[in-house]
Amino acid sequence: MELYCPGKHAWPELVGKDGNYAAAIIEKENNVKAIVVQVGTHLPYDFVCYRVWVWVDENNVVIRTPTVG
């Protein structure tokens, strides 16, 4: 069974930006909750259409393309 999530699914243009800035942009562009997390943090493996993990390094810089899930 494939899930369909409405709206934008990825934000590659935010890699290299401040994590909090990226989260604000994501939430403004789509009806999702963007959560800033440090690389190496253990998170659940479940897929959720209304959630976006914003992976940041120790300087709060986005290091991966944020995607819905």
mmCIF file as Biopython writes it, N, C-alpha, C and O atoms, coordinates in Angstrom:
data_model
#
loop_
_atom_site.group_PDB
_atom_site.id
_atom_site.type_symbol
_atom_site.label_atom_id
_atom_site.label_alt_id
_atom_site.label_comp_id
_atom_site.label_asym_id
_atom_site.label_entity_id
_atom_site.label_seq_id
_atom_site.pdbx_PDB_ins_code
_atom_site.Cartn_x
_atom_site.Cartn_y
_atom_site.Cartn_z
_atom_site.occupancy
_atom_site.B_iso_or_equiv
_atom_site.auth_seq_id
_atom_site.auth_asym_id
_atom_site.pdbx_PDB_model_num
ATOM 1   N N  . MET A ? 1  ? 0.840  -1.182 0.000  1.0 0.0 1  A 1 
ATOM 2   C CA . MET A ? 1  ? 0.000  0.000  0.000  1.0 0.0 1  A 1 
ATOM 3   C C  . MET A ? 1  ? 0.889  1.251  0.000  1.0 0.0 1  A 1 
ATOM 4   O O  . MET A ? 1  ? 1.751  1.401  0.865  1.0 0.0 1  A 1 
ATOM 5   N N  . GLU A ? 2  ? 0.682  2.119  -0.943 1.0 0.0 2  A 1 
ATOM 6   C CA . GLU A ? 2  ? 1.465  3.348  -1.046 1.0 0.0 2  A 1 
ATOM 7   C C  . GLU A ? 2  ? 0.700  4.497  -0.404 1.0 0.0 2  A 1 
ATOM 8   O O  . GLU A ? 2  ? -0.505 4.638  -0.610 1.0 0.0 2  A 1 
ATOM 9   N N  . LEU A ? 3  ? 1.393  5.309  0.368  1.0 0.0 3  A 1 
ATOM 10  C CA . LEU A ? 3  ? 0.771  6.458  1.013  1.0 0.0 3  A 1 
ATOM 11  C C  . LEU A ? 3  ? 0.868  7.675  0.106  1.0 0.0 3  A 1 
ATOM 12  O O  . LEU A ? 3  ? 1.867  7.868  -0.587 1.0 0.0 3  A 1 
ATOM 13  N N  . TYR A ? 4  ? -0.176 8.490  0.116  1.0 0.0 4  A 1 
ATOM 14  C CA . TYR A ? 4  ? -0.135 9.755  -0.609 1.0 0.0 4  A 1 
ATOM 15  C C  . TYR A ? 4  ? -0.207 10.888 0.400  1.0 0.0 4  A 1 
ATOM 16  O O  . TYR A ? 4  ? -1.133 10.960 1.207  1.0 0.0 4  A 1 
ATOM 17  N N  . CYS A ? 5  ? 0.768  11.757 0.344  1.0 0.0 5  A 1 
ATOM 18  C CA . CYS A ? 5  ? 0.795  12.925 1.206  1.0 0.0 5  A 1 
ATOM 19  C C  . CYS A ? 5  ? 0.623  14.153 0.321  1.0 0.0 5  A 1 
ATOM 20  O O  . CYS A ? 5  ? 1.424  14.372 -0.588 1.0 0.0 5  A 1 
ATOM 21  N N  . PRO A ? 6  ? -0.414 14.961 0.572  1.0 0.0 6  A 1 
ATOM 22  C CA . PRO A ? 6  ? -0.627 16.143 -0.258 1.0 0.0 6  A 1 
ATOM 23  C C  . PRO A ? 6  ? 0.447  17.207 -0.031 1.0 0.0 6  A 1 
ATOM 24  O O  . PRO A ? 6  ? 1.086  17.242 1.021  1.0 0.0 6  A 1 
ATOM 25  N N  . GLY A ? 7  ? 0.637  18.059 -1.015 1.0 0.0 7  A 1 
ATOM 26  C CA . GLY A ? 7  ? 1.574  19.173 -0.871 1.0 0.0 7  A 1 
ATOM 27  C C  . GLY A ? 7  ? 2.987  18.817 -1.266 1.0 0.0 7  A 1 
ATOM 28  O O  . GLY A ? 7  ? 3.258  17.762 -1.839 1.0 0.0 7  A 1 
ATOM 29  N N  . LYS A ? 8  ? 3.869  19.726 -0.941 1.0 0.0 8  A 1 
ATOM 30  C CA . LYS A ? 8  ? 5.290  19.570 -1.252 1.0 0.0 8  A 1 
ATOM 31  C C  . LYS A ? 8  ? 5.897  18.472 -0.386 1.0 0.0 8  A 1 
ATOM 32  O O  . LYS A ? 8  ? 5.519  18.317 0.775  1.0 0.0 8  A 1 
ATOM 33  N N  . HIS A ? 9  ? 6.843  17.704 -0.948 1.0 0.0 9  A 1 
ATOM 34  C CA . HIS A ? 9  ? 7.420  16.559 -0.240 1.0 0.0 9  A 1 
ATOM 35  C C  . HIS A ? 9  ? 8.880  16.732 0.165  1.0 0.0 9  A 1 
ATOM 36  O O  . HIS A ? 9  ? 9.343  16.038 1.070  1.0 0.0 9  A 1 
ATOM 37  N N  . ALA A ? 10 ? 9.613  17.631 -0.474 1.0 0.0 10 A 1 
ATOM 38  C CA . ALA A ? 10 ? 11.048 17.784 -0.191 1.0 0.0 10 A 1 
ATOM 39  C C  . ALA A ? 10 ? 11.476 19.233 -0.386 1.0 0.0 10 A 1 
ATOM 40  O O  . ALA A ? 10 ? 10.897 19.975 -1.180 1.0 0.0 10 A 1 
ATOM 41  N N  . TRP A ? 11 ? 12.509 19.611 0.365  1.0 0.0 11 A 1 
ATOM 42  C CA . TRP A ? 11 ? 13.035 20.980 0.349  1.0 0.0 11 A 1 
ATOM 43  C C  . TRP A ? 11 ? 14.555 20.962 0.191  1.0 0.0 11 A 1 
ATOM 44  O O  . TRP A ? 11 ? 15.267 21.317 1.131  1.0 0.0 11 A 1 
ATOM 45  N N  . PRO A ? 12 ? 15.070 20.558 -0.969 1.0 0.0 12 A 1 
ATOM 46  C CA . PRO A ? 12 ? 16.528 20.503 -1.158 1.0 0.0 12 A 1 
ATOM 47  C C  . PRO A ? 12 ? 17.174 21.883 -1.092 1.0 0.0 12 A 1 
ATOM 48  O O  . PRO A ? 12 ? 18.359 21.994 -0.777 1.0 0.0 12 A 1 
ATOM 49  N N  . GLU A ? 13 ? 16.421 22.921 -1.380 1.0 0.0 13 A 1 
ATOM 50  C CA . GLU A ? 13 ? 16.962 24.281 -1.359 1.0 0.0 13 A 1 
ATOM 51  C C  . GLU A ? 13 ? 17.321 24.753 0.050  1.0 0.0 13 A 1 
ATOM 52  O O  . GLU A ? 13 ? 17.973 25.787 0.198  1.0 0.0 13 A 1 
ATOM 53  N N  . LEU A ? 14 ? 16.910 24.017 1.090  1.0 0.0 14 A 1 
ATOM 54  C CA . LEU A ? 14 ? 17.188 24.417 2.465  1.0 0.0 14 A 1 
ATOM 55  C C  . LEU A ? 14 ? 18.454 23.795 3.050  1.0 0.0 14 A 1 
ATOM 56  O O  . LEU A ? 14 ? 18.847 24.139 4.165  1.0 0.0 14 A 1 
ATOM 57  N N  . VAL A ? 15 ? 19.096 22.891 2.321  1.0 0.0 15 A 1 
ATOM 58  C CA . VAL A ? 15 ? 20.367 22.328 2.781  1.0 0.0 15 A 1 
ATOM 59  C C  . VAL A ? 15 ? 21.386 23.466 2.852  1.0 0.0 15 A 1 
ATOM 60  O O  . VAL A ? 15 ? 21.548 24.232 1.902  1.0 0.0 15 A 1 
ATOM 61  N N  . GLY A ? 16 ? 22.063 23.561 3.991  1.0 0.0 16 A 1 
ATOM 62  C CA . GLY A ? 16 ? 23.041 24.619 4.206  1.0 0.0 16 A 1 
ATOM 63  C C  . GLY A ? 16 ? 22.478 25.824 4.942  1.0 0.0 16 A 1 
ATOM 64  O O  . GLY A ? 16 ? 23.227 26.723 5.325  1.0 0.0 16 A 1 
ATOM 65  N N  . LYS A ? 17 ? 21.164 25.851 5.143  1.0 0.0 17 A 1 
ATOM 66  C CA . LYS A ? 17 ? 20.514 26.968 5.846  1.0 0.0 17 A 1 
ATOM 67  C C  . LYS A ? 17 ? 20.408 26.659 7.338  1.0 0.0 17 A 1 
ATOM 68  O O  . LYS A ? 17 ? 20.618 25.522 7.761  1.0 0.0 17 A 1 
ATOM 69  N N  . ASP A ? 18 ? 20.083 27.678 8.129  1.0 0.0 18 A 1 
ATOM 70  C CA . ASP A ? 18 ? 19.837 27.511 9.558  1.0 0.0 18 A 1 
ATOM 71  C C  . ASP A ? 18 ? 18.618 26.602 9.762  1.0 0.0 18 A 1 
ATOM 72  O O  . ASP A ? 18 ? 17.613 26.743 9.064  1.0 0.0 18 A 1 
ATOM 73  N N  . GLY A ? 19 ? 18.709 25.683 10.706 1.0 0.0 19 A 1 
ATOM 74  C CA . GLY A ? 19 ? 17.643 24.720 10.938 1.0 0.0 19 A 1 
ATOM 75  C C  . GLY A ? 19 ? 16.320 25.335 11.339 1.0 0.0 19 A 1 
ATOM 76  O O  . GLY A ? 19 ? 15.270 24.893 10.873 1.0 0.0 19 A 1 
ATOM 77  N N  . ASN A ? 20 ? 16.347 26.343 12.191 1.0 0.0 20 A 1 
ATOM 78  C CA . ASN A ? 20 ? 15.101 26.979 12.619 1.0 0.0 20 A 1 
ATOM 79  C C  . ASN A ? 20 ? 14.456 27.762 11.475 1.0 0.0 20 A 1 
ATOM 80  O O  . ASN A ? 20 ? 13.234 27.768 11.329 1.0 0.0 20 A 1 
ATOM 81  N N  . TYR A ? 21 ? 15.280 28.413 10.677 1.0 0.0 21 A 1 
ATOM 82  C CA . TYR A ? 21 ? 14.785 29.106 9.490  1.0 0.0 21 A 1 
ATOM 83  C C  . TYR A ? 21 ? 14.131 28.091 8.546  1.0 0.0 21 A 1 
ATOM 84  O O  . TYR A ? 21 ? 13.033 28.321 8.040  1.0 0.0 21 A 1 
ATOM 85  N N  . ALA A ? 22 ? 14.820 26.965 8.314  1.0 0.0 22 A 1 
ATOM 86  C CA . ALA A ? 22 ? 14.303 25.928 7.423  1.0 0.0 22 A 1 
ATOM 87  C C  . ALA A ? 22 ? 12.963 25.398 7.919  1.0 0.0 22 A 1 
ATOM 88  O O  . ALA A ? 22 ? 12.035 25.229 7.128  1.0 0.0 22 A 1 
ATOM 89  N N  . ALA A ? 23 ? 12.853 25.137 9.211  1.0 0.0 23 A 1 
ATOM 90  C CA . ALA A ? 23 ? 11.606 24.625 9.778  1.0 0.0 23 A 1 
ATOM 91  C C  . ALA A ? 23 ? 10.464 25.620 9.559  1.0 0.0 23 A 1 
ATOM 92  O O  . ALA A ? 23 ? 9.348  25.218 9.232  1.0 0.0 23 A 1 
ATOM 93  N N  . ALA A ? 24 ? 10.734 26.897 9.736  1.0 0.0 24 A 1 
ATOM 94  C CA . ALA A ? 24 ? 9.702  27.925 9.539  1.0 0.0 24 A 1 
ATOM 95  C C  . ALA A ? 24 ? 9.238  27.972 8.084  1.0 0.0 24 A 1 
ATOM 96  O O  . ALA A ? 24 ? 8.042  28.095 7.817  1.0 0.0 24 A 1 
ATOM 97  N N  . ILE A ? 25 ? 10.180 27.874 7.143  1.0 0.0 25 A 1 
ATOM 98  C CA . ILE A ? 25 ? 9.839  27.877 5.719  1.0 0.0 25 A 1 
ATOM 99  C C  . ILE A ? 25 ? 8.987  26.663 5.376  1.0 0.0 25 A 1 
ATOM 100 O O  . ILE A ? 25 ? 7.978  26.788 4.683  1.0 0.0 25 A 1 
ATOM 101 N N  . ILE A ? 26 ? 9.386  25.493 5.857  1.0 0.0 26 A 1 
ATOM 102 C CA . ILE A ? 26 ? 8.659  24.251 5.573  1.0 0.0 26 A 1 
ATOM 103 C C  . ILE A ? 26 ? 7.227  24.350 6.085  1.0 0.0 26 A 1 
ATOM 104 O O  . ILE A ? 26 ? 6.290  24.012 5.361  1.0 0.0 26 A 1 
ATOM 105 N N  . GLU A ? 27 ? 7.046  24.804 7.313  1.0 0.0 27 A 1 
ATOM 106 C CA . GLU A ? 27 ? 5.705  24.909 7.887  1.0 0.0 27 A 1 
ATOM 107 C C  . GLU A ? 27 ? 4.864  25.953 7.165  1.0 0.0 27 A 1 
ATOM 108 O O  . GLU A ? 27 ? 3.645  25.810 7.079  1.0 0.0 27 A 1 
ATOM 109 N N  . LYS A ? 28 ? 5.496  26.997 6.647  1.0 0.0 28 A 1 
ATOM 110 C CA . LYS A ? 28 ? 4.775  28.027 5.904  1.0 0.0 28 A 1 
ATOM 111 C C  . LYS A ? 28 ? 4.312  27.499 4.541  1.0 0.0 28 A 1 
ATOM 112 O O  . LYS A ? 28 ? 3.224  27.839 4.077  1.0 0.0 28 A 1 
ATOM 113 N N  . GLU A ? 29 ? 5.143  26.667 3.904  1.0 0.0 29 A 1 
ATOM 114 C CA . GLU A ? 29 ? 4.839  26.172 2.558  1.0 0.0 29 A 1 
ATOM 115 C C  . GLU A ? 29 ? 3.909  24.972 2.529  1.0 0.0 29 A 1 
ATOM 116 O O  . GLU A ? 29 ? 3.288  24.699 1.502  1.0 0.0 29 A 1 
ATOM 117 N N  . ASN A ? 30 ? 3.801  24.249 3.641  1.0 0.0 30 A 1 
ATOM 118 C CA . ASN A ? 30 ? 3.019  23.014 3.651  1.0 0.0 30 A 1 
ATOM 119 C C  . ASN A ? 30 ? 2.367  22.853 5.017  1.0 0.0 30 A 1 
ATOM 120 O O  . ASN A ? 30 ? 2.865  23.394 6.004  1.0 0.0 30 A 1 
ATOM 121 N N  . ASN A ? 31 ? 1.294  22.140 5.089  1.0 0.0 31 A 1 
ATOM 122 C CA . ASN A ? 31 ? 0.591  21.917 6.352  1.0 0.0 31 A 1 
ATOM 123 C C  . ASN A ? 31 ? 1.226  20.738 7.092  1.0 0.0 31 A 1 
ATOM 124 O O  . ASN A ? 31 ? 0.636  19.662 7.193  1.0 0.0 31 A 1 
ATOM 125 N N  . VAL A ? 32 ? 2.441  20.960 7.607  1.0 0.0 32 A 1 
ATOM 126 C CA . VAL A ? 32 ? 3.205  19.925 8.306  1.0 0.0 32 A 1 
ATOM 127 C C  . VAL A ? 32 ? 3.853  20.518 9.550  1.0 0.0 32 A 1 
ATOM 128 O O  . VAL A ? 32 ? 3.897  21.736 9.720  1.0 0.0 32 A 1 
ATOM 129 N N  . LYS A ? 33 ? 4.350  19.654 10.407 1.0 0.0 33 A 1 
ATOM 130 C CA . LYS A ? 33 ? 5.139  20.054 11.569 1.0 0.0 33 A 1 
ATOM 131 C C  . LYS A ? 33 ? 6.592  19.732 11.251 1.0 0.0 33 A 1 
ATOM 132 O O  . LYS A ? 33 ? 6.944  18.567 11.065 1.0 0.0 33 A 1 
ATOM 133 N N  . ALA A ? 34 ? 7.433  20.750 11.188 1.0 0.0 34 A 1 
ATOM 134 C CA . ALA A ? 34 ? 8.860  20.561 10.930 1.0 0.0 34 A 1 
ATOM 135 C C  . ALA A ? 34 ? 9.584  20.520 12.267 1.0 0.0 34 A 1 
ATOM 136 O O  . ALA A ? 34 ? 9.437  21.421 13.093 1.0 0.0 34 A 1 
ATOM 137 N N  . ILE A ? 35 ? 10.366 19.465 12.471 1.0 0.0 35 A 1 
ATOM 138 C CA . ILE A ? 35 ? 11.049 19.251 13.745 1.0 0.0 35 A 1 
ATOM 139 C C  . ILE A ? 35 ? 12.556 19.230 13.505 1.0 0.0 35 A 1 
ATOM 140 O O  . ILE A ? 35 ? 13.065 18.397 12.754 1.0 0.0 35 A 1 
ATOM 141 N N  . VAL A ? 36 ? 13.258 20.152 14.148 1.0 0.0 36 A 1 
ATOM 142 C CA . VAL A ? 36 ? 14.716 20.237 14.016 1.0 0.0 36 A 1 
ATOM 143 C C  . VAL A ? 36 ? 15.355 19.210 14.943 1.0 0.0 36 A 1 
ATOM 144 O O  . VAL A ? 36 ? 15.072 19.182 16.140 1.0 0.0 36 A 1 
ATOM 145 N N  . VAL A ? 37 ? 16.227 18.356 14.375 1.0 0.0 37 A 1 
ATOM 146 C CA . VAL A ? 37 ? 16.908 17.329 15.166 1.0 0.0 37 A 1 
ATOM 147 C C  . VAL A ? 37 ? 18.395 17.289 14.812 1.0 0.0 37 A 1 
ATOM 148 O O  . VAL A ? 37 ? 18.780 17.479 13.659 1.0 0.0 37 A 1 
ATOM 149 N N  . GLN A ? 38 ? 19.209 17.040 15.819 1.0 0.0 38 A 1 
ATOM 150 C CA . GLN A ? 38 ? 20.657 16.915 15.631 1.0 0.0 38 A 1 
ATOM 151 C C  . GLN A ? 38 ? 20.975 15.585 14.956 1.0 0.0 38 A 1 
ATOM 152 O O  . GLN A ? 38 ? 20.346 14.568 15.248 1.0 0.0 38 A 1 
ATOM 153 N N  . VAL A ? 39 ? 21.945 15.596 14.062 1.0 0.0 39 A 1 
ATOM 154 C CA . VAL A ? 39 ? 22.392 14.371 13.422 1.0 0.0 39 A 1 
ATOM 155 C C  . VAL A ? 39 ? 22.817 13.383 14.510 1.0 0.0 39 A 1 
ATOM 156 O O  . VAL A ? 39 ? 23.447 13.767 15.495 1.0 0.0 39 A 1 
ATOM 157 N N  . GLY A ? 40 ? 22.472 12.127 14.325 1.0 0.0 40 A 1 
ATOM 158 C CA . GLY A ? 40 ? 22.801 11.099 15.298 1.0 0.0 40 A 1 
ATOM 159 C C  . GLY A ? 40 ? 21.680 10.808 16.283 1.0 0.0 40 A 1 
ATOM 160 O O  . GLY A ? 40 ? 21.755 9.837  17.036 1.0 0.0 40 A 1 
ATOM 161 N N  . THR A ? 41 ? 20.642 11.638 16.286 1.0 0.0 41 A 1 
ATOM 162 C CA . THR A ? 41 ? 19.503 11.422 17.177 1.0 0.0 41 A 1 
ATOM 163 C C  . THR A ? 41 ? 18.708 10.212 16.702 1.0 0.0 41 A 1 
ATOM 164 O O  . THR A ? 41 ? 18.456 10.065 15.506 1.0 0.0 41 A 1 
ATOM 165 N N  . HIS A ? 42 ? 18.315 9.354  17.621 1.0 0.0 42 A 1 
ATOM 166 C CA . HIS A ? 42 ? 17.495 8.184  17.286 1.0 0.0 42 A 1 
ATOM 167 C C  . HIS A ? 42 ? 16.035 8.595  17.283 1.0 0.0 42 A 1 
ATOM 168 O O  . HIS A ? 42 ? 15.537 9.167  18.252 1.0 0.0 42 A 1 
ATOM 169 N N  . LEU A ? 43 ? 15.347 8.297  16.175 1.0 0.0 43 A 1 
ATOM 170 C CA . LEU A ? 43 ? 13.953 8.687  15.999 1.0 0.0 43 A 1 
ATOM 171 C C  . LEU A ? 43 ? 13.122 7.488  15.577 1.0 0.0 43 A 1 
ATOM 172 O O  . LEU A ? 43 ? 13.677 6.477  15.147 1.0 0.0 43 A 1 
ATOM 173 N N  . PRO A ? 44 ? 11.794 7.580  15.691 1.0 0.0 44 A 1 
ATOM 174 C CA . PRO A ? 44 ? 10.935 6.483  15.252 1.0 0.0 44 A 1 
ATOM 175 C C  . PRO A ? 44 ? 11.035 6.289  13.733 1.0 0.0 44 A 1 
ATOM 176 O O  . PRO A ? 44 ? 11.335 7.225  12.993 1.0 0.0 44 A 1 
ATOM 177 N N  . TYR A ? 45 ? 10.782 5.077  13.295 1.0 0.0 45 A 1 
ATOM 178 C CA . TYR A ? 45 ? 10.859 4.748  11.876 1.0 0.0 45 A 1 
ATOM 179 C C  . TYR A ? 45 ? 9.513  4.857  11.173 1.0 0.0 45 A 1 
ATOM 180 O O  . TYR A ? 45 ? 9.422  4.592  9.974  1.0 0.0 45 A 1 
ATOM 181 N N  . ASP A ? 46 ? 8.472  5.241  11.895 1.0 0.0 46 A 1 
ATOM 182 C CA . ASP A ? 46 ? 7.159  5.326  11.273 1.0 0.0 46 A 1 
ATOM 183 C C  . ASP A ? 46 ? 7.101  6.480  10.272 1.0 0.0 46 A 1 
ATOM 184 O O  . ASP A ? 46 ? 7.822  7.469  10.406 1.0 0.0 46 A 1 
ATOM 185 N N  . PHE A ? 47 ? 6.239  6.339  9.275  1.0 0.0 47 A 1 
ATOM 186 C CA . PHE A ? 47 ? 6.067  7.363  8.248  1.0 0.0 47 A 1 
ATOM 187 C C  . PHE A ? 47 ? 4.820  8.155  8.569  1.0 0.0 47 A 1 
ATOM 188 O O  . PHE A ? 47 ? 3.746  7.579  8.743  1.0 0.0 47 A 1 
ATOM 189 N N  . VAL A ? 48 ? 4.950  9.482  8.651  1.0 0.0 48 A 1 
ATOM 190 C CA . VAL A ? 48 ? 3.831  10.354 8.989  1.0 0.0 48 A 1 
ATOM 191 C C  . VAL A ? 48 ? 3.791  11.496 7.977  1.0 0.0 48 A 1 
ATOM 192 O O  . VAL A ? 48 ? 4.772  12.221 7.815  1.0 0.0 48 A 1 
ATOM 193 N N  . CYS A ? 49 ? 2.655  11.655 7.296  1.0 0.0 49 A 1 
ATOM 194 C CA . CYS A ? 49 ? 2.532  12.676 6.250  1.0 0.0 49 A 1 
ATOM 195 C C  . CYS A ? 49 ? 2.641  14.103 6.761  1.0 0.0 49 A 1 
ATOM 196 O O  . CYS A ? 49 ? 3.004  14.998 5.998  1.0 0.0 49 A 1 
ATOM 197 N N  . TYR A ? 50 ? 2.344  14.333 7.996  1.0 0.0 50 A 1 
ATOM 198 C CA . TYR A ? 50 ? 2.347  15.708 8.518  1.0 0.0 50 A 1 
ATOM 199 C C  . TYR A ? 50 ? 3.620  16.052 9.292  1.0 0.0 50 A 1 
ATOM 200 O O  . TYR A ? 50 ? 3.645  17.041 10.026 1.0 0.0 50 A 1 
ATOM 201 N N  . ARG A ? 51 ? 4.679  15.247 9.138  1.0 0.0 51 A 1 
ATOM 202 C CA . ARG A ? 51 ? 5.926  15.485 9.869  1.0 0.0 51 A 1 
ATOM 203 C C  . ARG A ? 51 ? 7.110  15.573 8.908  1.0 0.0 51 A 1 
ATOM 204 O O  . ARG A ? 51 ? 7.202  14.821 7.937  1.0 0.0 51 A 1 
ATOM 205 N N  . VAL A ? 52 ? 8.012  16.511 9.204  1.0 0.0 52 A 1 
ATOM 206 C CA . VAL A ? 52 ? 9.267  16.643 8.449  1.0 0.0 52 A 1 
ATOM 207 C C  . VAL A ? 52 ? 10.402 16.751 9.454  1.0 0.0 52 A 1 
ATOM 208 O O  . VAL A ? 52 ? 10.400 17.642 10.303 1.0 0.0 52 A 1 
ATOM 209 N N  . TRP A ? 53 ? 11.368 15.852 9.364  1.0 0.0 53 A 1 
ATOM 210 C CA . TRP A ? 53 ? 12.572 15.954 10.186 1.0 0.0 53 A 1 
ATOM 211 C C  . TRP A ? 53 ? 13.535 16.889 9.479  1.0 0.0 53 A 1 
ATOM 212 O O  . TRP A ? 53 ? 13.809 16.722 8.290  1.0 0.0 53 A 1 
ATOM 213 N N  . VAL A ? 54 ? 14.053 17.876 10.206 1.0 0.0 54 A 1 
ATOM 214 C CA . VAL A ? 54 ? 15.053 18.802 9.675  1.0 0.0 54 A 1 
ATOM 215 C C  . VAL A ? 54 ? 16.369 18.455 10.374 1.0 0.0 54 A 1 
ATOM 216 O O  . VAL A ? 54 ? 16.598 18.851 11.516 1.0 0.0 54 A 1 
ATOM 217 N N  . TRP A ? 55 ? 17.229 17.711 9.676  1.0 0.0 55 A 1 
ATOM 218 C CA . TRP A ? 55 ? 18.489 17.236 10.247 1.0 0.0 55 A 1 
ATOM 219 C C  . TRP A ? 55 ? 19.538 18.330 10.200 1.0 0.0 55 A 1 
ATOM 220 O O  . TRP A ? 55 ? 19.829 18.883 9.139  1.0 0.0 55 A 1 
ATOM 221 N N  . VAL A ? 56 ? 20.108 18.641 11.367 1.0 0.0 56 A 1 
ATOM 222 C CA . VAL A ? 56 ? 21.124 19.692 11.463 1.0 0.0 56 A 1 
ATOM 223 C C  . VAL A ? 56 ? 22.402 19.163 12.108 1.0 0.0 56 A 1 
ATOM 224 O O  . VAL A ? 56 ? 22.390 18.154 12.812 1.0 0.0 56 A 1 
ATOM 225 N N  . ASP A ? 57 ? 23.505 19.870 11.850 1.0 0.0 57 A 1 
ATOM 226 C CA . ASP A ? 57 ? 24.775 19.539 12.493 1.0 0.0 57 A 1 
ATOM 227 C C  . ASP A ? 57 ? 24.907 20.315 13.803 1.0 0.0 57 A 1 
ATOM 228 O O  . ASP A ? 57 ? 23.948 20.938 14.259 1.0 0.0 57 A 1 
ATOM 229 N N  . GLU A ? 58 ? 26.087 20.274 14.399 1.0 0.0 58 A 1 
ATOM 230 C CA . GLU A ? 58 ? 26.309 20.933 15.693 1.0 0.0 58 A 1 
ATOM 231 C C  . GLU A ? 58 ? 26.206 22.452 15.611 1.0 0.0 58 A 1 
ATOM 232 O O  . GLU A ? 58 ? 26.115 23.120 16.641 1.0 0.0 58 A 1 
ATOM 233 N N  . ASN A ? 59 ? 26.219 23.006 14.398 1.0 0.0 59 A 1 
ATOM 234 C CA . ASN A ? 59 ? 26.079 24.453 14.203 1.0 0.0 59 A 1 
ATOM 235 C C  . ASN A ? 59 ? 24.656 24.853 13.789 1.0 0.0 59 A 1 
ATOM 236 O O  . ASN A ? 59 ? 24.409 25.994 13.399 1.0 0.0 59 A 1 
ATOM 237 N N  . ASN A ? 60 ? 23.733 23.899 13.880 1.0 0.0 60 A 1 
ATOM 238 C CA . ASN A ? 60 ? 22.324 24.097 13.512 1.0 0.0 60 A 1 
ATOM 239 C C  . ASN A ? 60 ? 22.132 24.370 12.008 1.0 0.0 60 A 1 
ATOM 240 O O  . ASN A ? 60 ? 21.204 25.072 11.606 1.0 0.0 60 A 1 
ATOM 241 N N  . VAL A ? 61 ? 23.032 23.800 11.190 1.0 0.0 61 A 1 
ATOM 242 C CA . VAL A ? 61 ? 22.965 23.944 9.733  1.0 0.0 61 A 1 
ATOM 243 C C  . VAL A ? 61 ? 22.342 22.663 9.158  1.0 0.0 61 A 1 
ATOM 244 O O  . VAL A ? 61 ? 22.750 21.558 9.514  1.0 0.0 61 A 1 
ATOM 245 N N  . VAL A ? 62 ? 21.363 22.817 8.277  1.0 0.0 62 A 1 
ATOM 246 C CA . VAL A ? 62 ? 20.688 21.675 7.649  1.0 0.0 62 A 1 
ATOM 247 C C  . VAL A ? 62 ? 21.691 20.897 6.810  1.0 0.0 62 A 1 
ATOM 248 O O  . VAL A ? 62 ? 22.368 21.459 5.949  1.0 0.0 62 A 1 
ATOM 249 N N  . ILE A ? 63 ? 21.778 19.580 7.076  1.0 0.0 63 A 1 
ATOM 250 C CA . ILE A ? 63 ? 22.777 18.756 6.389  1.0 0.0 63 A 1 
ATOM 251 C C  . ILE A ? 63 ? 22.174 17.729 5.429  1.0 0.0 63 A 1 
ATOM 252 O O  . ILE A ? 63 ? 22.904 17.116 4.649  1.0 0.0 63 A 1 
ATOM 253 N N  . ARG A ? 64 ? 20.849 17.532 5.473  1.0 0.0 64 A 1 
ATOM 254 C CA . ARG A ? 64 ? 20.152 16.600 4.577  1.0 0.0 64 A 1 
ATOM 255 C C  . ARG A ? 64 ? 18.907 17.298 4.027  1.0 0.0 64 A 1 
ATOM 256 O O  . ARG A ? 64 ? 18.371 18.210 4.655  1.0 0.0 64 A 1 
ATOM 257 N N  . THR A ? 65 ? 18.463 16.872 2.875  1.0 0.0 65 A 1 
ATOM 258 C CA . THR A ? 65 ? 17.229 17.411 2.325  1.0 0.0 65 A 1 
ATOM 259 C C  . THR A ? 65 ? 16.064 17.034 3.230  1.0 0.0 65 A 1 
ATOM 260 O O  . THR A ? 65 ? 15.796 15.848 3.422  1.0 0.0 65 A 1 
ATOM 261 N N  . PRO A ? 66 ? 15.366 18.022 3.790  1.0 0.0 66 A 1 
ATOM 262 C CA . PRO A ? 66 ? 14.189 17.708 4.597  1.0 0.0 66 A 1 
ATOM 263 C C  . PRO A ? 66 ? 13.091 17.125 3.696  1.0 0.0 66 A 1 
ATOM 264 O O  . PRO A ? 66 ? 12.799 17.670 2.631  1.0 0.0 66 A 1 
ATOM 265 N N  . THR A ? 67 ? 12.490 16.017 4.133  1.0 0.0 67 A 1 
ATOM 266 C CA . THR A ? 67 ? 11.421 15.375 3.373  1.0 0.0 67 A 1 
ATOM 267 C C  . THR A ? 67 ? 10.278 14.994 4.298  1.0 0.0 67 A 1 
ATOM 268 O O  . THR A ? 67 ? 10.476 14.776 5.493  1.0 0.0 67 A 1 
ATOM 269 N N  . VAL A ? 68 ? 9.084  14.919 3.733  1.0 0.0 68 A 1 
ATOM 270 C CA . VAL A ? 68 ? 7.900  14.485 4.482  1.0 0.0 68 A 1 
ATOM 271 C C  . VAL A ? 68 ? 8.108  13.042 4.899  1.0 0.0 68 A 1 
ATOM 272 O O  . VAL A ? 68 ? 8.647  12.233 4.143  1.0 0.0 68 A 1 
ATOM 273 N N  . GLY A ? 69 ? 7.685  12.737 6.085  1.0 0.0 69 A 1 
ATOM 274 C CA . GLY A ? 69 ? 7.754  11.352 6.527  1.0 0.0 69 A 1 
ATOM 275 C C  . GLY A ? 69 ? 8.073  11.253 7.951  1.0 0.0 69 A 1 
ATOM 276 O O  . GLY A ? 69 ? 8.170  10.149 8.487  1.0 0.0 69 A 1 
#
